[in-house]
Amino acid sequence: MPDSPLVLDLALTIRHDGHGGVADDLTDPDGLTVWVRQRLPELGEFTADAGTLAAVRDLRAAVRALFAKAVRPAEPSPADARRLLPESEAVARLNAAAARVPVVPVFDWTGEPASLLRPVAAATPADVLVAELARAAIAFLAGPDRGRLRACHAPRCVRYFLKEHPRQEWCKPSCGNRARVARHHERHRKESL
């Protein structure tokens, strides 16, 4: 599977815990620090604090609410179904997060020509992180891949994924197996009644 967009990686920090519940990879600053260092090495030795964790978790809640809207008319992830932010609040959070670090496009031609975004003024690493995640979310939600976004509805799964081929129904083969086993058990349960 190709690399997933950064914003999808953020949404997937909420996942099935393997025991019938939901796990959150961002429960403390250390979890966020590990996540950022793995996915955004350009931020260097980034270390999260409680304020950064709260800002990223708030942004993630907005992203997951907007993912739920993007997959309509299908159902959202079961992890979100009962606690989605109102759409207007999710959009406002996303836009406010992106505005934490105003940027300007800069042309660079030291190797291959490239367009880069540079902060207008000095910014903290936390603000850079939150703004970069928000801009990634905006680019994804306003881009062509949004139409491929799906919520996996296999038993116990809470993931969103990008549909890679027309027959894909689940985020991973293991989810497809769980869904088939669940349907099999349900069919036999109804036959035995």
C-alpha positions as CSV (number, residue, x, y, z in Angstrom):
1,M,0.0,0.0,0.0
2,P,1.4,3.5,-0.8
3,D,2.3,5.9,1.9
4,S,-0.8,7.3,3.5
5,P,-1.3,11.1,3.7
6,L,-0.1,12.7,6.9
7,V,-3.7,13.6,7.9
8,L,-4.8,10.0,7.5
9,D,-1.9,9.0,9.8
10,L,-3.2,11.5,12.3
11,A,-6.7,10.1,12.2
12,L,-5.3,6.6,12.6
13,T,-3.8,7.4,16.0
14,I,-7.3,6.2,17.2
15,R,-7.4,2.5,16.5
16,H,-8.7,-0.8,17.6
17,D,-6.8,-2.0,20.7
18,G,-7.0,-5.7,19.8
19,H,-9.3,-6.5,22.8
20,G,-12.6,-5.1,21.6
21,G,-11.9,-1.5,22.6
22,V,-10.4,1.7,21.2
23,A,-6.8,2.7,21.7
24,D,-5.4,6.2,21.4
25,D,-1.7,6.6,20.5
26,L,-1.8,10.3,21.7
27,T,-2.7,9.9,25.3
28,D,0.4,11.8,26.6
29,P,3.1,14.1,25.3
30,D,5.5,11.2,25.0
31,G,3.1,9.4,22.5
32,L,2.9,12.6,20.4
33,T,6.6,13.0,20.5
34,V,7.2,9.5,19.2
35,W,4.5,9.9,16.5
36,V,5.9,13.3,15.3
37,R,9.5,12.0,15.2
38,Q,8.4,9.0,13.1
39,R,6.3,10.9,10.6
40,L,7.9,14.4,10.5
41,P,11.6,13.9,10.8
42,E,12.1,17.4,9.3
43,L,11.0,18.8,12.7
44,G,14.2,17.4,14.2
45,E,14.2,16.4,17.9
46,F,10.7,17.7,18.5
47,T,9.4,17.2,22.0
48,A,5.7,17.6,22.8
49,D,4.3,19.2,25.9
50,A,0.8,19.1,27.3
51,G,-0.3,22.2,25.4
52,T,0.9,20.8,22.1
53,L,-0.8,17.5,22.8
54,A,-4.1,19.2,23.5
55,A,-3.9,21.2,20.3
56,V,-3.1,18.1,18.2
57,R,-5.9,16.2,19.8
58,D,-8.3,19.0,19.2
59,L,-7.2,19.1,15.6
60,R,-7.6,15.3,15.3
61,A,-11.2,15.6,16.6
62,A,-11.9,18.1,13.9
63,V,-10.3,16.0,11.2
64,R,-12.2,12.9,12.2
65,A,-15.5,14.9,12.2
66,L,-14.8,16.1,8.7
67,F,-13.8,12.6,7.6
68,A,-17.2,11.4,8.8
69,K,-18.8,14.1,6.6
70,A,-16.5,13.1,3.7
71,V,-17.6,9.4,3.8
72,R,-21.4,10.2,3.7
73,P,-23.8,8.7,2.9
74,A,-21.9,5.8,4.5
75,E,-21.6,5.7,8.3
76,P,-18.6,7.2,10.1
77,S,-16.1,5.2,12.0
78,P,-17.7,3.6,15.0
79,A,-15.2,5.4,17.2
80,D,-16.7,8.7,16.1
81,A,-20.4,7.9,15.6
82,R,-21.6,9.3,19.0
83,R,-19.1,12.1,19.6
84,L,-18.6,14.0,16.4
85,L,-18.0,17.7,16.6
86,P,-20.5,19.9,14.8
87,E,-19.3,20.5,11.3
88,S,-19.0,24.3,11.7
89,E,-16.9,23.8,14.9
90,A,-14.7,21.3,13.1
91,V,-14.1,23.6,10.2
92,A,-13.4,26.5,12.5
93,R,-10.8,24.4,14.5
94,L,-9.1,23.3,11.3
95,N,-8.8,26.8,9.9
96,A,-7.6,28.3,13.3
97,A,-5.0,25.6,13.5
98,A,-3.7,26.3,9.9
99,A,-3.5,30.0,10.8
100,R,-1.2,29.5,13.8
101,V,1.8,29.9,11.4
102,P,1.1,32.1,8.4
103,V,3.3,31.0,5.4
104,V,4.3,32.3,2.0
105,P,5.3,30.3,-1.0
106,V,9.1,30.4,-1.8
107,F,10.7,29.1,-5.0
108,D,13.8,27.1,-4.5
109,W,16.1,25.9,-7.3
110,T,19.1,24.5,-5.6
111,G,18.5,21.1,-7.2
112,E,15.2,20.4,-8.8
113,P,12.8,23.4,-8.9
114,A,10.5,23.3,-5.9
115,S,7.8,25.4,-4.3
116,L,8.2,25.5,-0.5
117,L,6.1,27.1,2.2
118,R,8.1,29.2,4.7
119,P,6.7,30.8,7.9
120,V,6.2,34.6,7.6
121,A,7.7,35.0,11.1
122,A,9.5,32.9,13.7
123,A,7.2,30.2,15.1
124,T,7.5,27.6,17.9
125,P,7.9,24.0,16.9
126,A,4.5,23.3,18.4
127,D,2.8,25.9,16.2
128,V,4.6,24.7,13.2
129,L,3.5,21.1,13.9
130,V,-0.2,22.0,14.4
131,A,-0.3,24.4,11.4
132,E,1.4,21.8,9.1
133,L,-1.1,19.1,10.2
134,A,-4.0,21.4,9.6
135,R,-2.7,22.4,6.1
136,A,-2.3,18.7,5.3
137,A,-5.9,18.1,6.3
138,I,-7.1,21.1,4.3
139,A,-5.2,19.9,1.2
140,F,-6.5,16.3,1.6
141,L,-10.1,17.3,2.2
142,A,-10.1,19.7,-0.7
143,G,-8.3,17.4,-3.0
144,P,-9.1,14.4,-5.2
145,D,-8.3,11.7,-2.7
146,R,-11.2,12.7,-0.4
147,G,-13.5,10.8,-2.8
148,R,-11.5,7.6,-2.0
149,L,-11.9,8.0,1.8
150,R,-13.9,5.3,3.5
151,A,-14.6,4.2,7.1
152,C,-13.9,0.5,7.7
153,H,-17.0,-1.3,9.1
154,A,-15.4,-4.6,10.0
155,P,-16.2,-5.7,13.5
156,R,-14.2,-3.7,16.1
157,C,-12.4,-1.6,13.5
158,V,-12.4,2.2,13.8
159,R,-10.0,3.1,11.0
160,Y,-10.5,5.3,8.0
161,F,-8.7,4.3,4.8
162,L,-8.2,5.2,1.1
163,K,-10.0,2.8,-1.2
164,E,-7.3,1.5,-3.6
165,H,-9.4,-0.6,-5.9
166,P,-13.2,-0.9,-6.8
167,R,-13.9,-4.0,-4.7
168,Q,-12.1,-2.9,-1.6
169,E,-14.4,-2.8,1.4
170,W,-12.1,-2.9,4.4
171,C,-8.9,-1.2,5.5
172,K,-6.9,-4.4,5.8
173,P,-7.3,-8.1,4.8
174,S,-7.6,-9.0,8.5
175,C,-10.7,-6.8,8.7
176,G,-12.2,-8.5,5.7
177,N,-11.6,-11.9,7.4
178,R,-13.3,-10.6,10.7
179,A,-16.3,-9.3,8.7
180,R,-16.7,-12.6,6.8
181,V,-16.5,-14.6,10.1
182,A,-19.0,-12.3,11.8
183,R,-21.5,-12.7,8.8
184,H,-21.0,-16.5,8.9
185,H,-21.7,-16.7,12.7
186,E,-24.7,-14.4,12.3
187,R,-26.1,-16.5,9.5
188,H,-25.8,-19.7,11.5
189,R,-27.2,-18.0,14.6
190,K,-30.3,-17.0,12.7
191,E,-30.7,-20.5,11.2
192,S,-30.6,-22.1,14.6
193,L,-33.4,-19.9,16.0
